[in-house]
Amino acid sequence: MARQVFVLDAPPGREVCDFCSSSPTSRLYACRNFIIPRTKHAVFQHESIGAWAACDRCALLINAGDWSQLTGRAFRRFRKKYGVPRYEEFEVREQFREIHQLFKEHMIKEA
């Protein structure tokens, strides 16, 4: 079975961290494709395709295996940027945790 690899490049100056949406990015993490949770049975599934970009701070957390802190950082930045009603905070944070867990499972480790 042939494996397809897709590479999507952001326009120069528009690169953002795939975890917390900050700029600039400093590291790419190779990753196998996966379906985003909670969209598996939707009419239009969402899929993570290819490498993920990370800023310096998120890269430090990934390299340290500190997934809880990574999720917390990503959620706090998302909440600050988009606003999340208090009654939805747990659910939104849990969605970040699920996606980060799948990223961890599908990340292609360097040799």
N, CA, C and O atoms as CSV, one atom per row, in Angstrom:
chain,resi,resn,atom,element,x,y,z
A,1,MET,N,N,0.846,-1.180,0.000
A,1,MET,CA,C,0.000,0.000,0.000
A,1,MET,C,C,0.888,1.239,0.000
A,1,MET,O,O,1.697,1.417,0.911
A,2,ALA,N,N,0.752,2.077,-0.988
A,2,ALA,CA,C,1.538,3.309,-1.081
A,2,ALA,C,C,1.061,4.304,-0.040
A,2,ALA,O,O,-0.132,4.413,0.242
A,3,ARG,N,N,2.001,5.016,0.516
A,3,ARG,CA,C,1.673,6.010,1.534
A,3,ARG,C,C,1.798,7.387,0.920
A,3,ARG,O,O,2.831,7.726,0.344
A,4,GLN,N,N,0.741,8.184,1.041
A,4,GLN,CA,C,0.768,9.542,0.530
A,4,GLN,C,C,1.186,10.485,1.637
A,4,GLN,O,O,0.736,10.365,2.777
A,5,VAL,N,N,2.038,11.412,1.297
A,5,VAL,CA,C,2.451,12.443,2.240
A,5,VAL,C,C,2.084,13.779,1.634
A,5,VAL,O,O,2.478,14.095,0.511
A,6,PHE,N,N,1.333,14.556,2.378
A,6,PHE,CA,C,0.940,15.881,1.935
A,6,PHE,C,C,1.694,16.907,2.760
A,6,PHE,O,O,1.836,16.761,3.974
A,7,VAL,N,N,2.167,17.926,2.106
A,7,VAL,CA,C,2.845,19.018,2.797
A,7,VAL,C,C,2.094,20.300,2.455
A,7,VAL,O,O,1.971,20.673,1.289
A,8,LEU,N,N,1.606,20.951,3.472
A,8,LEU,CA,C,0.904,22.222,3.288
A,8,LEU,C,C,1.754,23.306,3.925
A,8,LEU,O,O,2.042,23.255,5.120
A,9,ASP,N,N,2.150,24.276,3.137
A,9,ASP,CA,C,2.964,25.369,3.647
A,9,ASP,C,C,2.114,26.618,3.788
A,9,ASP,O,O,1.377,26.997,2.877
A,10,ALA,N,N,2.232,27.248,4.944
A,10,ALA,CA,C,1.540,28.521,5.156
A,10,ALA,C,C,2.269,29.596,4.365
A,10,ALA,O,O,3.483,29.514,4.178
A,11,PRO,N,N,1.546,30.595,3.904
A,11,PRO,CA,C,2.217,31.709,3.223
A,11,PRO,C,C,3.248,32.335,4.161
A,11,PRO,O,O,3.018,32.392,5.369
A,12,PRO,N,N,4.379,32.807,3.632
A,12,PRO,CA,C,5.418,33.415,4.488
A,12,PRO,C,C,4.832,34.465,5.427
A,12,PRO,O,O,4.016,35.297,5.031
A,13,GLY,N,N,5.265,34.402,6.659
A,13,GLY,CA,C,4.790,35.346,7.665
A,13,GLY,C,C,3.467,34.969,8.298
A,13,GLY,O,O,3.000,35.665,9.199
A,14,ARG,N,N,2.849,33.884,7.852
A,14,ARG,CA,C,1.544,33.480,8.395
A,14,ARG,C,C,1.630,32.179,9.176
A,14,ARG,O,O,0.603,31.617,9.559
A,15,GLU,N,N,2.849,31.692,9.417
A,15,GLU,CA,C,3.013,30.446,10.154
A,15,GLU,C,C,2.634,30.668,11.619
A,15,GLU,O,O,3.030,31.656,12.236
A,16,VAL,N,N,1.862,29.729,12.156
A,16,VAL,CA,C,1.506,29.781,13.572
A,16,VAL,C,C,1.669,28.396,14.170
A,16,VAL,O,O,1.602,27.389,13.467
A,17,CYS,N,N,1.880,28.359,15.449
A,17,CYS,CA,C,2.011,27.107,16.180
A,17,CYS,C,C,0.691,26.351,16.098
A,17,CYS,O,O,-0.371,26.907,16.377
A,18,ASP,N,N,0.765,25.084,15.716
A,18,ASP,CA,C,-0.439,24.256,15.611
A,18,ASP,C,C,-1.010,23.886,16.978
A,18,ASP,O,O,-2.098,23.317,17.061
A,19,PHE,N,N,-0.297,24.199,18.028
A,19,PHE,CA,C,-0.763,23.879,19.374
A,19,PHE,C,C,-1.393,25.095,20.050
A,19,PHE,O,O,-2.489,25.002,20.602
A,20,CYS,N,N,-0.700,26.237,20.007
A,20,CYS,CA,C,-1.192,27.408,20.753
A,20,CYS,C,C,-1.471,28.621,19.869
A,20,CYS,O,O,-1.930,29.647,20.372
A,21,SER,N,N,-1.208,28.530,18.583
A,21,SER,CA,C,-1.455,29.592,17.600
A,21,SER,C,C,-0.549,30.811,17.737
A,21,SER,O,O,-0.867,31.871,17.196
A,22,SER,N,N,0.566,30.687,18.445
A,22,SER,CA,C,1.476,31.828,18.532
A,22,SER,C,C,2.480,31.776,17.387
A,22,SER,O,O,2.647,30.747,16.733
A,23,SER,N,N,3.140,32.897,17.161
A,23,SER,CA,C,4.181,33.014,16.139
A,23,SER,C,C,5.436,33.534,16.821
A,23,SER,O,O,5.328,34.224,17.835
A,24,PRO,N,N,6.586,33.240,16.320
A,24,PRO,CA,C,6.871,32.411,15.157
A,24,PRO,C,C,6.937,30.944,15.556
A,24,PRO,O,O,6.941,30.606,16.740
A,25,THR,N,N,6.987,30.090,14.559
A,25,THR,CA,C,7.197,28.663,14.812
A,25,THR,C,C,8.695,28.387,14.715
A,25,THR,O,O,9.435,29.111,14.050
A,26,SER,N,N,9.121,27.328,15.391
A,26,SER,CA,C,10.552,27.021,15.396
A,26,SER,C,C,10.852,25.549,15.130
A,26,SER,O,O,12.009,25.174,14.942
A,27,ARG,N,N,9.821,24.721,15.115
A,27,ARG,CA,C,10.065,23.286,15.004
A,27,ARG,C,C,8.898,22.623,14.292
A,27,ARG,O,O,7.745,23.003,14.497
A,28,LEU,N,N,9.192,21.634,13.457
A,28,LEU,CA,C,8.175,20.804,12.825
A,28,LEU,C,C,8.284,19.399,13.379
A,28,LEU,O,O,9.385,18.873,13.547
A,29,TYR,N,N,7.141,18.789,13.663
A,29,TYR,CA,C,7.089,17.411,14.157
A,29,TYR,C,C,6.375,16.565,13.116
A,29,TYR,O,O,5.201,16.786,12.818
A,30,ALA,N,N,7.099,15.590,12.565
A,30,ALA,CA,C,6.498,14.680,11.590
A,30,ALA,C,C,5.389,13.896,12.283
A,30,ALA,O,O,5.526,13.499,13.440
A,31,CYS,N,N,4.295,13.680,11.569
A,31,CYS,CA,C,3.141,13.020,12.176
A,31,CYS,C,C,2.350,12.281,11.103
A,31,CYS,O,O,2.139,12.799,10.006
A,32,ARG,N,N,1.915,11.066,11.430
A,32,ARG,CA,C,1.007,10.344,10.538
A,32,ARG,C,C,-0.369,10.998,10.619
A,32,ARG,O,O,-0.729,11.575,11.646
A,33,ASN,N,N,-1.123,10.907,9.552
A,33,ASN,CA,C,-2.460,11.494,9.498
A,33,ASN,C,C,-3.395,10.794,10.475
A,33,ASN,O,O,-3.240,9.604,10.752
A,34,PHE,N,N,-4.366,11.539,10.994
A,34,PHE,CA,C,-5.391,10.944,11.856
A,34,PHE,C,C,-6.664,11.772,11.806
A,34,PHE,O,O,-6.637,12.969,11.519
A,35,ILE,N,N,-7.781,11.110,12.092
A,35,ILE,CA,C,-9.090,11.768,12.140
A,35,ILE,C,C,-9.223,12.497,13.477
A,35,ILE,O,O,-8.886,11.954,14.529
A,36,ILE,N,N,-9.713,13.719,13.419
A,36,ILE,CA,C,-9.927,14.512,14.636
A,36,ILE,C,C,-11.103,13.913,15.406
A,36,ILE,O,O,-12.157,13.653,14.825
A,37,PRO,N,N,-10.928,13.693,16.713
A,37,PRO,CA,C,-12.012,13.118,17.515
A,37,PRO,C,C,-13.298,13.924,17.388
A,37,PRO,O,O,-13.283,15.120,17.098
A,38,ARG,N,N,-14.355,13.264,17.603
A,38,ARG,CA,C,-15.709,13.835,17.590
A,38,ARG,C,C,-16.174,14.198,16.181
A,38,ARG,O,O,-17.279,14.711,16.007
A,39,THR,N,N,-15.335,13.936,15.174
A,39,THR,CA,C,-15.777,14.154,13.792
A,39,THR,C,C,-15.800,12.836,13.033
A,39,THR,O,O,-16.158,12.799,11.856
A,40,LYS,N,N,-15.415,11.742,13.714
A,40,LYS,CA,C,-15.330,10.428,13.067
A,40,LYS,C,C,-16.617,10.025,12.368
A,40,LYS,O,O,-16.585,9.460,11.274
A,41,HIS,N,N,-17.734,10.311,12.990
A,41,HIS,CA,C,-19.024,9.887,12.460
A,41,HIS,C,C,-19.810,11.048,11.847
A,41,HIS,O,O,-20.989,10.912,11.519
A,42,ALA,N,N,-19.143,12.179,11.701
A,42,ALA,CA,C,-19.795,13.347,11.109
A,42,ALA,C,C,-19.829,13.201,9.587
A,42,ALA,O,O,-19.041,12.455,9.005
A,43,VAL,N,N,-20.722,13.901,8.976
A,43,VAL,CA,C,-20.802,13.891,7.519
A,43,VAL,C,C,-19.474,14.381,6.936
A,43,VAL,O,O,-18.983,13.816,5.959
A,44,PHE,N,N,-18.899,15.414,7.518
A,44,PHE,CA,C,-17.619,15.954,7.063
A,44,PHE,C,C,-16.593,15.766,8.170
A,44,PHE,O,O,-16.533,16.547,9.119
A,45,GLN,N,N,-15.793,14.724,8.036
A,45,GLN,CA,C,-14.750,14.475,9.018
A,45,GLN,C,C,-13.638,15.501,8.860
A,45,GLN,O,O,-13.420,16.046,7.778
A,46,HIS,N,N,-12.947,15.751,9.951
A,46,HIS,CA,C,-11.772,16.611,9.932
A,46,HIS,C,C,-10.569,15.714,10.157
A,46,HIS,O,O,-10.601,14.807,10.987
A,47,GLU,N,N,-9.512,15.978,9.408
A,47,GLU,CA,C,-8.335,15.131,9.501
A,47,GLU,C,C,-7.089,15.982,9.704
A,47,GLU,O,O,-6.931,17.033,9.082
A,48,SER,N,N,-6.213,15.517,10.580
A,48,SER,CA,C,-4.905,16.123,10.732
A,48,SER,C,C,-4.009,15.488,9.679
A,48,SER,O,O,-3.869,14.266,9.631
A,49,ILE,N,N,-3.408,16.312,8.844
A,49,ILE,CA,C,-2.593,15.804,7.750
A,49,ILE,C,C,-1.173,16.334,7.882
A,49,ILE,O,O,-0.941,17.542,7.849
A,50,GLY,N,N,-0.234,15.420,8.030
A,50,GLY,CA,C,1.183,15.776,7.998
A,50,GLY,C,C,1.725,16.371,9.279
A,50,GLY,O,O,1.160,16.221,10.363
A,51,ALA,N,N,2.850,17.056,9.107
A,51,ALA,CA,C,3.610,17.600,10.235
A,51,ALA,C,C,2.857,18.704,10.968
A,51,ALA,O,O,1.994,19.380,10.409
A,52,TRP,N,N,3.215,18.858,12.230
A,52,TRP,CA,C,2.675,19.926,13.066
A,52,TRP,C,C,3.809,20.892,13.384
A,52,TRP,O,O,4.928,20.468,13.676
A,53,ALA,N,N,3.523,22.184,13.328
A,53,ALA,CA,C,4.500,23.217,13.669
A,53,ALA,C,C,4.330,23.602,15.136
A,53,ALA,O,O,3.220,23.612,15.667
A,54,ALA,N,N,5.445,23.916,15.772
A,54,ALA,CA,C,5.388,24.317,17.183
A,54,ALA,C,C,6.269,25.543,17.413
A,54,ALA,O,O,7.308,25.711,16.776
A,55,CYS,N,N,5.832,26.387,18.328
A,55,CYS,CA,C,6.643,27.509,18.780
A,55,CYS,C,C,7.673,26.972,19.780
A,55,CYS,O,O,7.623,25.800,20.154
A,56,ASP,N,N,8.598,27.821,20.208
A,56,ASP,CA,C,9.632,27.386,21.152
A,56,ASP,C,C,9.044,26.801,22.433
A,56,ASP,O,O,9.477,25.745,22.893
A,57,ARG,N,N,8.054,27.491,23.008
A,57,ARG,CA,C,7.496,27.047,24.302
A,57,ARG,C,C,6.772,25.717,24.175
A,57,ARG,O,O,6.935,24.840,25.023
A,58,CYS,N,N,5.973,25.556,23.124
A,58,CYS,CA,C,5.273,24.284,22.939
A,58,CYS,C,C,6.259,23.169,22.611
A,58,CYS,O,O,6.083,22.038,23.065
A,59,ALA,N,N,7.299,23.472,21.829
A,59,ALA,CA,C,8.319,22.464,21.503
A,59,ALA,C,C,8.997,21.959,22.780
A,59,ALA,O,O,9.258,20.764,22.912
A,60,LEU,N,N,9.278,22.856,23.709
A,60,LEU,CA,C,9.875,22.434,24.987
A,60,LEU,C,C,8.960,21.454,25.724
A,60,LEU,O,O,9.425,20.450,26.265
A,61,LEU,N,N,7.669,21.747,25.742
A,61,LEU,CA,C,6.713,20.871,26.429
A,61,LEU,C,C,6.589,19.525,25.723
A,61,LEU,O,O,6.507,18.488,26.381
A,62,ILE,N,N,6.576,19.530,24.397
A,62,ILE,CA,C,6.493,18.280,23.637
A,62,ILE,C,C,7.740,17.444,23.890
A,62,ILE,O,O,7.644,16.251,24.175
A,63,ASN,N,N,8.909,18.067,23.786
A,63,ASN,CA,C,10.163,17.335,23.976
A,63,ASN,C,C,10.289,16.765,25.381
A,63,ASN,O,O,10.918,15.726,25.582
A,64,ALA,N,N,9.690,17.446,26.349
A,64,ALA,CA,C,9.720,16.976,27.738
A,64,ALA,C,C,8.615,15.955,28.011
A,64,ALA,O,O,8.580,15.354,29.085
A,65,GLY,N,N,7.718,15.757,27.052
A,65,GLY,CA,C,6.597,14.841,27.264
A,65,GLY,C,C,5.587,15.382,28.256
A,65,GLY,O,O,4.864,14.614,28.890
A,66,ASP,N,N,5.529,16.699,28.395
A,66,ASP,CA,C,4.621,17.331,29.363
A,66,ASP,C,C,3.305,17.687,28.662
A,66,ASP,O,O,3.011,18.856,28.410
A,67,TRP,N,N,2.537,16.663,28.360
A,67,TRP,CA,C,1.317,16.808,27.571
A,67,TRP,C,C,0.240,17.592,28.297
A,67,TRP,O,O,-0.527,18.316,27.662
A,68,SER,N,N,0.166,17.463,29.607
A,68,SER,CA,C,-0.828,18.202,30.384
A,68,SER,C,C,-0.562,19.704,30.312
A,68,SER,O,O,-1.490,20.493,30.133
A,69,GLN,N,N,0.702,20.098,30.450
A,69,GLN,CA,C,1.058,21.514,30.364
A,69,GLN,C,C,0.826,22.043,28.950
A,69,GLN,O,O,0.389,23.181,28.775
A,70,LEU,N,N,1.119,21.218,27.939
A,70,LEU,CA,C,0.884,21.618,26.553
A,70,LEU,C,C,-0.598,21.890,26.322
A,70,LEU,O,O,-0.973,22.897,25.722
A,71,THR,N,N,-1.430,20.980,26.805
A,71,THR,CA,C,-2.880,21.156,26.662
A,71,THR,C,C,-3.348,22.399,27.397
A,71,THR,O,O,-4.165,23.160,26.879
A,72,GLY,N,N,-2.832,22.608,28.603
A,72,GLY,CA,C,-3.201,23.798,29.370
A,72,GLY,C,C,-2.816,25.080,28.643
A,72,GLY,O,O,-3.603,26.024,28.579
A,73,ARG,N,N,-1.615,25.111,28.102
A,73,ARG,CA,C,-1.151,26.298,27.359
A,73,ARG,C,C,-2.035,26.542,26.143
A,73,ARG,O,O,-2.491,27.663,25.918
A,74,ALA,N,N,-2.277,25.500,25.363
A,74,ALA,CA,C,-3.092,25.640,24.154
A,74,ALA,C,C,-4.499,26.116,24.511
A,74,ALA,O,O,-5.047,27.003,23.856
A,75,PHE,N,N,-5.074,25.524,25.546
A,75,PHE,CA,C,-6.433,25.910,25.944
A,75,PHE,C,C,-6.480,27.355,26.418
A,75,PHE,O,O,-7.377,28.100,26.021
A,76,ARG,N,N,-5.534,27.770,27.258
A,76,ARG,CA,C,-5.535,29.150,27.777
A,76,ARG,C,C,-5.428,30.167,26.644
A,76,ARG,O,O,-6.126,31.181,26.648
A,77,ARG,N,N,-4.563,29.897,25.686
A,77,ARG,CA,C,-4.405,30.830,24.563
A,77,ARG,C,C,-5.665,30.850,23.695
A,77,ARG,O,O,-6.071,31.909,23.215
A,78,PHE,N,N,-6.282,29.686,23.493
A,78,PHE,CA,C,-7.527,29.613,22.722
A,78,PHE,C,C,-8.627,30.389,23.434
A,78,PHE,O,O,-9.345,31.172,22.812
A,79,ARG,N,N,-8.756,30.169,24.743
A,79,ARG,CA,C,-9.794,30.844,25.536
A,79,ARG,C,C,-9.608,32.357,25.494
A,79,ARG,O,O,-10.579,33.103,25.373
A,80,LYS,N,N,-8.355,32.809,25.593
A,80,LYS,CA,C,-8.078,34.242,25.560
A,80,LYS,C,C,-8.420,34.835,24.194
A,80,LYS,O,O,-8.961,35.937,24.115
A,81,LYS,N,N,-8.111,34.120,23.133
A,81,LYS,CA,C,-8.327,34.635,21.773
A,81,LYS,C,C,-9.790,34.594,21.348
A,81,LYS,O,O,-10.284,35.534,20.726
A,82,TYR,N,N,-10.490,33.498,21.684
A,82,TYR,CA,C,-11.852,33.303,21.175
A,82,TYR,C,C,-12.942,33.408,22.230
A,82,TYR,O,O,-14.120,33.551,21.902
A,83,GLY,N,N,-12.553,33.338,23.488
A,83,GLY,CA,C,-13.550,33.345,24.549
A,83,GLY,C,C,-14.247,32.001,24.634
A,83,GLY,O,O,-14.673,31.451,23.619
A,84,VAL,N,N,-14.361,31.481,25.819
A,84,VAL,CA,C,-15.042,30.214,26.048
A,84,VAL,C,C,-15.909,30.406,27.284
A,84,VAL,O,O,-15.394,30.728,28.356
A,85,PRO,N,N,-17.221,30.212,27.149
A,85,PRO,CA,C,-18.079,30.328,28.332
A,85,PRO,C,C,-17.619,29.369,29.429
A,85,PRO,O,O,-17.180,28.255,29.144
A,86,ARG,N,N,-17.719,29.795,30.644
A,86,ARG,CA,C,-17.259,28.992,31.784
A,86,ARG,C,C,-17.836,27.576,31.760
A,86,ARG,O,O,-17.129,26.611,32.051
A,87,TYR,N,N,-19.112,27.454,31.414
A,87,TYR,CA,C,-19.748,26.135,31.426
A,87,TYR,C,C,-19.226,25.217,30.310
A,87,TYR,O,O,-19.509,24.019,30.327
A,88,GLU,N,N,-18.467,25.756,29.338
A,88,GLU,CA,C,-17.910,24.938,28.267
A,88,GLU,C,C,-16.404,24.695,28.420
A,88,GLU,O,O,-15.814,23.976,27.613
A,89,GLU,N,N,-15.784,25.277,29.428
A,89,GLU,CA,C,-14.334,25.178,29.573
A,89,GLU,C,C,-13.847,23.738,29.668
A,89,GLU,O,O,-12.894,23.370,28.981
A,90,PHE,N,N,-14.472,22.923,30.496
A,90,PHE,CA,C,-14.019,21.544,30.649
A,90,PHE,C,C,-14.090,20.802,29.321
A,90,PHE,O,O,-13.149,20.102,28.948
A,91,GLU,N,N,-15.195,20.953,28.612
A,91,GLU,CA,C,-15.408,20.249,27.348
A,91,GLU,C,C,-14.398,20.670,26.286
A,91,GLU,O,O,-13.866,19.822,25.570
A,92,VAL,N,N,-14.129,21.957,26.179
A,92,VAL,CA,C,-13.177,22.450,25.185
A,92,VAL,C,C,-11.765,21.985,25.531
A,92,VAL,O,O,-11.017,21.553,24.654
A,93,ARG,N,N,-11.402,22.075,26.809
A,93,ARG,CA,C,-10.071,21.610,27.237
A,93,ARG,C,C,-9.923,20.118,26.955
A,93,ARG,O,O,-8.857,19.670,26.533
A,94,GLU,N,N,-10.971,19.358,27.181
A,94,GLU,CA,C,-10.943,17.917,26.923
A,94,GLU,C,C,-10.730,17.631,25.438
A,94,GLU,O,O,-10.045,16.671,25.086
A,95,GLN,N,N,-11.305,18.448,24.574
A,95,GLN,CA,C,-11.082,18.273,23.136
A,95,GLN,C,C,-9.623,18.517,22.781
A,95,GLN,O,O,-9.056,17.789,21.966
A,96,PHE,N,N,-9.009,19.526,23.378
A,96,PHE,CA,C,-7.578,19.758,23.176
A,96,PHE,C,C,-6.779,18.540,23.654
A,96,PHE,O,O,-5.858,18.093,22.971
A,97,ARG,N,N,-7.130,18.010,24.820
A,97,ARG,CA,C,-6.404,16.866,25.366
A,97,ARG,C,C,-6.483,15.671,24.417
A,97,ARG,O,O,-5.482,14.996,24.175
A,98,GLU,N,N,-7.684,15.412,23.879
A,98,GLU,CA,C,-7.873,14.282,22.965
A,98,GLU,C,C,-7.037,14.443,21.704
A,98,GLU,O,O,-6.417,13.484,21.243
A,99,ILE,N,N,-7.016,15.640,21.149
A,99,ILE,CA,C,-6.234,15.887,19.934
A,99,ILE,C,C,-4.746,15.740,20.218
A,99,ILE,O,O,-4.016,15.161,19.414
A,100,HIS,N,N,-4.292,16.257,21.350
A,100,HIS,CA,C,-2.872,16.142,21.697
A,100,HIS,C,C,-2.488,14.691,21.944
A,100,HIS,O,O,-1.375,14.283,21.613
A,101,GLN,N,N,-3.381,13.913,22.513
A,101,GLN,CA,C,-3.115,12.487,22.722
A,101,GLN,C,C,-2.954,11.773,21.380
A,101,GLN,O,O,-2.056,10.948,21.212
A,102,LEU,N,N,-3.822,12.096,20.434
A,102,LEU,CA,C,-3.705,11.493,19.102
A,102,LEU,C,C,-2.436,11.946,18.396
A,102,LEU,O,O,-1.784,11.155,17.716
A,103,PHE,N,N,-2.086,13.217,18.556
A,103,PHE,CA,C,-0.822,13.693,17.997
A,103,PHE,C,C,0.333,12.882,18.572
A,103,PHE,O,O,1.200,12.418,17.830
A,104,LYS,N,N,0.347,12.713,19.878
A,104,LYS,CA,C,1.408,11.942,20.555
A,104,LYS,C,C,1.487,10.520,19.994
A,104,LYS,O,O,2.579,10.013,19.736
A,105,GLU,N,N,0.335,9.880,19.805
A,105,GLU,CA,C,0.301,8.507,19.304
A,105,GLU,C,C,0.740,8.406,17.842
A,105,GLU,O,O,1.264,7.374,17.424
A,106,HIS,N,N,0.530,9.464,17.065
A,106,HIS,CA,C,0.837,9.433,15.641
A,106,HIS,C,C,2.138,10.144,15.267
A,106,HIS,O,O,2.564,10.101,14.113
A,107,MET,N,N,2.766,10.799,16.251
A,107,MET,CA,C,4.012,11.502,15.997
A,107,MET,C,C,5.079,10.502,15.552
A,107,MET,O,O,5.213,9.426,16.135
A,108,ILE,N,N,5.821,10.857,14.539
A,108,ILE,CA,C,6.891,9.995,14.034
A,108,ILE,C,C,8.160,10.423,14.750
A,108,ILE,O,O,8.677,11.518,14.528
A,109,LYS,N,N,8.653,9.547,15.609
A,109,LYS,CA,C,9.826,9.860,16.430
A,109,LYS,C,C,11.078,9.883,15.553
A,109,LYS,O,O,11.223,9.091,14.622
A,110,GLU,N,N,11.969,10.809,15.878
A,110,GLU,CA,C,13.242,10.866,15.173
A,110,GLU,C,C,14.096,9.682,15.591
A,110,GLU,O,O,14.052,9.244,16.740
A,111,ALA,N,N,14.865,9.176,14.657
A,111,ALA,CA,C,15.727,8.009,14.949
A,111,ALA,C,C,16.935,8.387,15.739
A,111,ALA,O,O,17.755,7.528,16.064
